[in-house]
Amino acid sequence: MIVDVHCHLNHEQFKKDLDQVIERAKQAGVKAIVCSGINHPANEEVLEIAKKYDIVHASLGLYPIDLLGLGPDEVGITRQMGKIDLQEELDFIKKHKKDIVGIGECGLDYHWSKKPEEHKQQQKNFQKIIEFTEKIKLPLIVHSRRAEVDTFDLLESSKLKKEKVILHMFEARKHIIKKAIDNNYKFSIPTAIVKLQHFQTMAEIVPLQQLLTETDAPWLSPYPENRRNEPAFIVETIKKMAEIKKLPKEEIENQIYNNFKKTFL
């Protein structure tokens, strides 16, 4: 009963063998995969992938760097040339509401965008996305690289349903994590938990009822750096979380699957 709530199966690394990737996921016990878009062409690709594979669900997103019209921070995902028309994209997402399980990934990124004026524009964009998500009433998958405090402040001041906020790869300090726990937000733990102490600590302090699992594939593999990540590798996250929580793997799997259903379905 394994789930991957955040990955990018439309990445070029999956072009040649996506059928096999999905089959390996099923063999590993993966029951659901949420594939996230980041711009218009990527969102269209995600919708097509979700139509093709029964265990894949679509989440349509607007990545903060793409919204600014900046160059890509990672290669391999289809890009949209030039700045994105935010309202036009929100209208597109609303049109496909019945075809998706969430909004994201969306949020703030101060790693690839370092100018104060860009940060302010990112905040305006994210605020508009939050207000849209409040109305459309879907879960929000949140990106917050090097911008955890501002991201948390915008979320906390919103009217979003707290249990429908998913903090993807949340690297905040412990006091912010504890505030997010108190707000009943969800935390999606990446497969890189096998190697990164931060996510091991997060898995320890966050109640199991607020945890989800993700790969962010093709990145963040639990195996050596040159190996592509994929949904089947969630099994490594479950093993590590069972070790940290001192609980049977089956209990971890079942609770996270229940968390997924309550959040997305």
C-alpha positions as CSV (number, residue, x, y, z in Angstrom):
1,M,0.0,0.0,0.0
2,I,2.7,2.4,-1.1
3,V,2.2,6.0,-2.5
4,D,4.4,8.5,-4.2
5,V,2.7,11.9,-3.8
6,H,5.2,13.9,-5.9
7,C,7.3,13.0,-8.9
8,H,7.9,14.1,-12.5
9,L,7.3,11.2,-14.8
10,N,7.2,13.6,-17.8
11,H,11.0,14.1,-17.4
12,E,13.0,13.1,-20.4
13,Q,14.8,10.4,-18.4
14,F,11.5,8.5,-18.4
15,K,10.7,8.9,-22.2
16,K,12.1,5.5,-23.2
17,D,10.9,3.2,-20.4
18,L,7.9,4.7,-18.6
19,D,5.9,1.5,-19.1
20,Q,8.6,-0.4,-17.3
21,V,8.8,2.2,-14.6
22,I,5.1,1.9,-13.9
23,E,5.3,-1.9,-13.9
24,R,8.1,-1.9,-11.4
25,A,6.2,0.5,-9.2
26,K,3.2,-1.9,-9.2
27,Q,5.4,-4.9,-8.5
28,A,6.9,-2.9,-5.5
29,G,3.3,-2.4,-4.1
30,V,2.8,1.2,-5.3
31,K,-0.9,1.9,-5.4
32,A,-0.9,5.6,-6.3
33,I,1.5,8.1,-7.9
34,V,0.9,11.9,-8.1
35,C,2.7,13.4,-11.1
36,S,3.2,17.1,-10.8
37,G,3.4,19.7,-13.5
38,I,5.3,23.0,-13.4
39,N,4.2,25.0,-16.4
40,H,1.6,24.8,-19.2
41,P,3.3,22.3,-21.6
42,A,4.4,20.2,-18.6
43,N,0.9,20.2,-17.2
44,E,-0.5,19.0,-20.5
45,E,2.1,16.1,-20.5
46,V,1.1,15.2,-16.9
47,L,-2.6,15.0,-17.9
48,E,-1.8,12.7,-20.7
49,I,0.3,10.4,-18.4
50,A,-2.5,10.2,-15.9
51,K,-4.9,9.2,-18.6
52,K,-2.6,6.4,-19.7
53,Y,-1.7,4.8,-16.4
54,D,-4.3,3.7,-13.9
55,I,-2.2,4.3,-10.8
56,V,-1.0,7.8,-11.8
57,H,-2.9,11.0,-10.7
58,A,-2.3,14.5,-12.1
59,S,-1.4,17.6,-10.1
60,L,-1.1,20.8,-12.2
61,G,1.4,23.3,-11.0
62,L,3.2,26.6,-11.6
63,Y,6.8,26.6,-10.5
64,P,7.9,29.9,-9.1
65,I,10.9,30.2,-11.3
66,D,8.9,29.4,-14.5
67,L,6.3,32.1,-13.4
68,L,9.1,34.7,-13.4
69,G,10.2,33.7,-16.9
70,L,13.7,32.8,-15.7
71,G,15.9,30.0,-17.1
72,P,15.3,26.5,-15.8
73,D,17.0,25.4,-12.6
74,E,16.9,21.8,-13.8
75,V,17.1,20.3,-17.3
76,G,14.9,17.5,-18.7
77,I,11.4,18.9,-18.2
78,T,9.6,20.7,-21.0
79,R,9.9,24.4,-20.5
80,Q,7.6,27.3,-21.5
81,M,9.4,30.0,-23.3
82,G,9.0,33.4,-21.6
83,K,7.0,34.5,-18.6
84,I,3.8,32.6,-17.9
85,D,0.4,34.3,-17.8
86,L,-0.7,33.3,-14.3
87,Q,-4.4,34.0,-14.7
88,E,-4.5,32.1,-18.0
89,E,-2.9,29.1,-16.4
90,L,-5.2,29.2,-13.4
91,D,-8.1,29.2,-15.8
92,F,-6.6,26.1,-17.5
93,I,-6.3,24.3,-14.2
94,K,-9.9,25.2,-13.2
95,K,-11.0,23.7,-16.6
96,H,-9.3,20.4,-15.7
97,K,-10.4,20.3,-12.0
98,K,-12.2,16.9,-12.5
99,D,-9.0,15.4,-14.0
100,I,-6.6,16.3,-11.2
101,V,-6.2,15.5,-7.5
102,G,-4.2,18.6,-6.5
103,I,-2.5,21.9,-7.3
104,G,1.3,22.0,-7.4
105,E,4.0,22.2,-7.3
106,C,3.7,25.9,-6.4
107,G,5.4,28.1,-3.9
108,L,8.6,30.1,-3.4
109,D,12.2,29.6,-4.5
110,Y,14.9,31.9,-3.3
111,H,17.7,29.6,-4.3
112,W,17.5,30.1,-8.1
113,S,15.9,33.6,-7.8
114,K,18.0,35.8,-5.5
115,K,16.8,39.4,-6.2
116,P,14.5,41.1,-3.6
117,E,12.2,42.3,-6.3
118,E,11.9,38.8,-7.7
119,H,11.1,37.5,-4.2
120,K,8.3,40.1,-3.9
121,Q,6.8,39.0,-7.2
122,Q,7.1,35.4,-6.2
123,Q,5.1,36.2,-3.1
124,K,2.4,38.0,-5.1
125,N,2.2,35.0,-7.5
126,F,2.0,32.5,-4.7
127,Q,-0.7,34.5,-2.8
128,K,-2.8,34.5,-6.0
129,I,-2.3,30.7,-6.3
130,I,-3.3,30.3,-2.7
131,E,-6.5,32.3,-3.1
132,F,-7.3,30.3,-6.2
133,T,-6.8,27.0,-4.3
134,E,-9.0,28.2,-1.5
135,K,-11.8,28.6,-4.0
136,I,-11.2,25.4,-6.0
137,K,-10.8,23.3,-2.8
138,L,-8.0,21.0,-3.8
139,P,-4.8,20.0,-2.0
140,L,-1.8,22.3,-2.5
141,I,1.6,20.8,-3.0
142,V,4.1,23.4,-1.8
143,H,7.7,24.1,-3.0
144,S,9.7,26.3,-0.5
145,R,13.4,26.1,-1.4
146,R,15.4,28.6,0.8
147,A,12.1,30.4,1.4
148,E,10.5,28.3,4.2
149,V,9.7,31.2,6.5
150,D,7.9,33.3,3.9
151,T,6.2,30.3,2.5
152,F,4.9,29.3,6.0
153,D,3.7,32.9,6.7
154,L,1.7,33.0,3.5
155,L,0.2,29.6,4.2
156,E,-0.6,30.4,7.8
157,S,-2.5,33.6,6.9
158,S,-4.6,31.8,4.3
159,K,-8.0,30.1,4.5
160,L,-6.7,26.9,3.1
161,K,-7.9,23.7,4.7
162,K,-4.9,22.9,6.8
163,E,-5.0,19.2,6.3
164,K,-4.9,19.7,2.5
165,V,-1.5,21.5,2.5
166,I,1.4,19.3,1.6
167,L,4.9,20.5,2.3
168,H,7.2,19.0,-0.3
169,M,10.9,18.7,0.5
170,F,10.4,21.0,3.5
171,E,13.8,22.0,4.8
172,A,12.8,24.5,7.5
173,R,14.4,24.8,10.9
174,K,12.8,22.7,13.6
175,H,10.8,25.5,15.2
176,I,9.0,26.2,11.9
177,I,8.4,22.4,11.4
178,K,6.8,22.3,14.8
179,K,4.5,25.2,13.9
180,A,3.6,23.4,10.7
181,I,2.8,20.3,12.7
182,D,0.5,22.4,15.0
183,N,-1.2,23.6,11.8
184,N,-1.9,20.0,10.8
185,Y,0.0,20.4,7.5
186,K,1.2,17.2,5.8
187,F,4.9,16.6,5.1
188,S,6.0,14.5,2.1
189,I,9.2,12.7,3.0
190,P,11.6,12.1,0.0
191,T,13.4,8.8,-0.7
192,A,16.6,10.8,0.1
193,I,15.7,10.2,3.8
194,V,18.0,7.2,3.5
195,K,21.0,9.6,3.2
196,L,19.8,13.0,4.7
197,Q,19.7,13.5,8.4
198,H,17.2,16.4,8.1
199,F,14.4,14.2,6.8
200,Q,15.2,11.5,9.3
201,T,14.7,14.0,12.1
202,M,11.5,15.2,10.4
203,A,10.2,11.6,10.2
204,E,10.9,11.3,13.9
205,I,9.2,14.4,15.1
206,V,6.2,14.6,12.7
207,P,3.2,12.4,13.8
208,L,2.7,9.5,11.5
209,Q,-0.9,10.8,10.7
210,Q,0.8,13.8,9.0
211,L,3.4,12.0,6.9
212,L,3.4,11.2,3.2
213,T,6.0,9.7,0.9
214,E,7.5,11.0,-2.3
215,T,10.4,10.5,-4.7
216,D,10.6,13.8,-6.6
217,A,11.8,11.4,-9.3
218,P,14.0,11.4,-11.3
219,W,15.9,13.3,-8.5
220,L,16.7,12.4,-4.9
221,S,17.4,8.7,-5.3
222,P,18.1,6.7,-2.2
223,Y,20.8,5.0,-4.1
224,P,24.1,6.4,-5.4
225,E,23.8,9.8,-7.0
226,N,24.1,8.7,-10.6
227,R,21.1,6.4,-10.4
228,R,17.7,7.7,-11.6
229,N,15.0,7.8,-8.9
230,E,11.6,6.2,-9.6
231,P,8.4,5.4,-7.6
232,A,9.3,1.8,-6.8
233,F,12.1,3.1,-4.6
234,I,9.6,4.4,-2.0
235,V,10.1,1.0,-0.4
236,E,13.4,2.4,0.9
237,T,11.6,5.3,2.6
238,I,9.2,2.9,4.2
239,K,12.1,0.8,5.6
240,K,13.8,3.9,7.0
241,M,10.6,5.3,8.5
242,A,9.8,2.0,10.1
243,E,13.3,2.0,11.7
244,I,12.9,5.6,12.9
245,K,9.3,5.2,14.2
246,K,10.1,1.7,15.6
247,L,7.0,0.4,14.0
248,P,6.3,-2.5,11.5
249,K,6.6,-1.6,7.9
250,E,3.0,-2.6,7.3
251,E,1.8,-0.1,9.8
252,I,3.8,2.7,8.2
253,E,2.5,1.8,4.7
254,N,-1.2,1.5,5.8
255,Q,-1.2,4.8,7.7
256,I,0.5,6.7,4.9
257,Y,-1.9,5.2,2.4
258,N,-4.8,6.3,4.6
259,N,-3.2,9.8,4.8
260,F,-3.0,9.9,1.1
261,K,-6.7,9.0,0.6
262,K,-7.8,11.5,3.2
263,T,-5.7,14.2,1.5
264,F,-6.2,13.6,-2.2
265,L,-9.2,11.4,-2.8
